[in-house]
Amino acid sequence: MNLIRVTKTYFDVWTELALELWPNEDPEEMREVLIAEYEKPNIRAWLAMENEEYIGFINASLRSDYVPGVRKILLALLRAFIFGQNGGGRAFIAIY
């Protein structure tokens, strides 16, 4: 598996993958949400590629705002969504 850092070139792919997880969301609204996330200085995203096919994405962020249930001042959050051959979600990782 290869990871490709999301840039503006990859917004369409990132949006398509996100819509696989949240198919009831409006595609334009999803794209706007992802663009807003991309523009934040503490957010990074990568696309996962295997055999010339995009199979998922990873979002990472550093948060210093209030997060319910977390007592630390700085929080690193990693979310990875990797899809199986049938299109269903295969893995979800969240590290707090």
Sequence and secondary structure as in RCSB ss.txt:
>XXXX:A:sequence
MNLIRVTKTYFDVWTELALELWPNEDPEEMREVLIAEYEKPNIRAWLAMENEEYIGFINASLRSDYVPGVRKILL
ALLRAFIFGQNGGGRAFIAIY
>XXXX:A:secstr
 EEEE  GGGHHHHHHHHHHHSTTS HHHHHHHHHHHHTSTTEEEEEEEETTEEEEEEEEEEE S  TT  SSSE
EEEEEEEE TTSSEEEEEEE 
